[in-house]
Amino acid sequence: MSHKERRDREISGLKSDILRSTRQLAKNKGWEGVSMRKICALIEYTAPVIYEHYPKGKKQILGELRDFGFSELQKALEAAALAAGADPAVQLAAMAEAAWEFAIKESDLYEVMFDLKGVITPLDDPSALRLATQPVMDAIRQLHRLEEDRDGWFFNWWAIVHGHACLAITGFAGGAKPKFRGYIREAVTRLAAEIR
């Protein structure tokens, strides 16, 4: 292995440690408890080492986590659509459940992706949601031939999923949270019937 390859591997490992530690802090202390000083302490590196890789500091780290979150959401939606079979209505319901599961399981990423719980992450690419949810739009396109209506259907689908996720993550769901998965499936199934 060349010196450059070894150095690239070390940098990649360090950046992974920084991102993993940032998420760990957020899970333990909330996003308000994440600071560059605490990240440095957790990975046992000095601030200049972290700033060498993330010159804009915490905002840049959060931006990278946001991008990672959208990438992971897209993978979850693609897998759900594939597993659901050929019927686009079934795909929409399966993808809604997959997005819900992602939001709950990866709530720290979801908070960064959508600026929940006081996280403020500059959105460099406003198309990030559209790119991540392309499988949803593909299913809607199969169900509904009129292009001008598709955005409305997409945002209705997204409002169902994201609304429930936000209520659950921010604590406003109360005792209803265990029923949300069923509510989402039911609402998206009705929506798919309307789209046809």
C-alpha positions in Angstrom: 0.0 0.0 0.0 1.3 3.4 -1.0 1.8 6.3 1.4 -1.1 8.2 -0.3 -3.4 5.2 0.0 -2.5 4.8 3.7 -3.0 8.6 4.3 -6.4 8.5 2.5 -7.5 5.6 4.6 -6.5 7.4 7.8 -8.4 10.5 6.8 -11.5 8.5 5.9 -11.3 6.7 9.3 -10.9 10.0 11.1 -13.8 11.6 9.3 -15.9 8.5 10.1 -15.0 8.8 13.8 -15.9 12.5 13.8 -19.3 11.8 12.3 -20.0 8.7 14.5 -19.0 10.7 17.6 -21.2 13.6 16.6 -24.2 11.3 16.3 -23.3 9.6 19.6 -23.2 13.0 21.4 -26.6 13.9 19.8 -28.2 10.7 20.9 -26.9 11.1 24.4 -27.2 14.8 25.0 -29.4 16.1 22.2 -28.1 18.4 19.4 -27.8 21.3 21.8 -25.2 19.2 23.6 -23.0 18.8 20.5 -20.0 21.1 20.3 -16.6 21.0 18.6 -15.0 20.8 22.1 -17.1 17.7 23.0 -16.4 16.1 19.6 -12.7 16.6 20.2 -12.8 15.1 23.6 -14.7 12.1 22.4 -12.4 11.2 19.6 -9.3 12.3 21.5 -8.0 14.8 18.9 -7.3 18.5 19.1 -9.6 21.0 17.4 -7.0 21.9 14.7 -7.1 18.3 13.5 -10.8 18.3 13.1 -10.9 21.8 11.5 -8.3 20.5 9.0 -11.0 18.2 7.6 -14.0 20.3 8.4 -12.9 24.0 8.1 -16.4 25.3 8.7 -16.7 23.3 11.9 -19.9 22.0 13.3 -22.1 23.3 10.5 -20.0 21.4 7.9 -20.2 18.2 10.0 -24.0 18.6 10.3 -24.2 19.2 6.5 -22.3 16.0 5.8 -24.6 14.1 8.2 -27.6 15.6 6.5 -26.4 14.5 3.1 -25.7 11.0 4.5 -29.2 10.9 6.0 -30.8 11.7 2.6 -28.7 9.0 1.0 -29.8 6.5 3.6 -33.4 7.4 3.2 -33.2 6.9 -0.5 -31.7 3.4 0.0 -34.5 2.5 2.4 -37.2 3.7 -0.1 -35.6 1.9 -3.0 -35.4 -1.4 -1.0 -39.0 -1.0 0.1 -40.2 -0.4 -3.4 -38.3 -3.4 -4.7 -39.6 -5.7 -1.9 -43.2 -4.6 -2.5 -43.4 -5.9 -6.0 -44.7 -4.3 -9.2 -47.9 -2.7 -7.9 -47.1 1.1 -7.5 -49.9 1.5 -4.9 -48.4 -1.3 -2.7 -45.0 0.3 -3.3 -46.2 3.7 -2.0 -47.5 2.1 1.2 -44.3 0.1 1.7 -42.2 3.2 1.1 -44.2 5.2 3.6 -43.6 2.6 6.2 -39.9 2.4 5.3 -39.6 6.2 5.6 -41.4 6.1 9.0 -39.1 3.4 10.3 -36.1 5.3 9.1 -37.3 8.5 10.8 -37.8 6.7 14.1 -34.7 4.4 14.0 -32.4 7.2 12.7 -34.1 10.1 14.5 -30.8 11.9 15.1 -30.2 12.0 11.3 -33.8 12.9 10.6 -33.5 15.8 13.0 -30.5 17.1 11.1 -32.1 16.5 7.7 -35.2 18.5 8.6 -34.0 21.0 11.2 -35.9 19.5 14.1 -35.2 20.0 17.8 -33.2 23.2 17.3 -30.8 21.9 14.7 -30.0 24.4 12.1 -28.2 23.1 9.1 -27.8 25.3 6.0 -29.5 23.5 3.1 -27.0 23.7 0.2 -29.1 21.6 -2.1 -32.9 22.2 -1.8 -33.4 19.2 -4.2 -32.1 16.8 -1.6 -35.6 15.6 -0.6 -36.7 15.2 -4.2 -33.6 13.1 -5.1 -34.0 10.9 -2.0 -37.7 10.3 -2.7 -37.4 9.7 -6.4 -38.8 6.1 -5.9 -41.9 7.7 -4.5 -42.3 9.9 -7.6 -41.7 6.9 -9.8 -44.6 5.1 -8.2 -46.8 8.1 -8.5 -45.9 8.4 -12.2 -47.0 4.9 -12.7 -50.3 5.5 -11.0 -51.1 8.9 -12.5 -50.4 10.0 -16.0 -51.0 13.7 -15.7 -47.7 15.4 -15.0 -49.2 18.6 -13.6 -50.9 16.7 -10.7 -47.9 14.7 -9.6 -46.3 17.3 -7.3 -49.5 17.6 -5.3 -49.8 13.8 -4.9 -46.1 13.7 -3.9 -46.5 16.4 -1.2 -49.7 14.7 0.1 -47.7 11.4 0.5 -44.8 13.3 2.1 -47.1 15.2 4.5 -48.5 12.0 5.8 -45.1 10.4 6.5 -43.3 13.5 7.6 -46.1 14.8 9.7 -46.4 11.6 11.7 -42.6 11.4 12.0 -42.3 15.0 13.3 -45.0 14.5 15.8 -43.3 11.3 17.1 -39.8 12.6 17.2 -40.7 15.9 18.9 -42.8 14.2 21.5 -46.2 15.6 20.5 -47.6 12.1 19.6 -48.1 11.0 23.2 -49.8 7.6 23.5 -50.8 7.6 19.8 -47.2 6.9 18.6 -47.5 3.1 18.5 -50.5 3.4 16.2 -48.8 5.8 13.7 -47.4 3.0 11.5 -51.0 1.7 10.9 -52.3 5.3 10.4 -49.6 5.9 7.8 -50.3 2.7 5.9 -54.1 3.4 5.9 -53.7 7.0 4.8 -51.3 6.2 2.0 -53.4 3.3 0.8 -56.4 5.7 0.5 -54.2 8.3 -1.2 -53.0 5.7 -3.7 -56.6 4.8 -4.5 -57.3 8.5 -5.1 -54.2 9.0 -7.3 -55.5 6.2 -9.7 
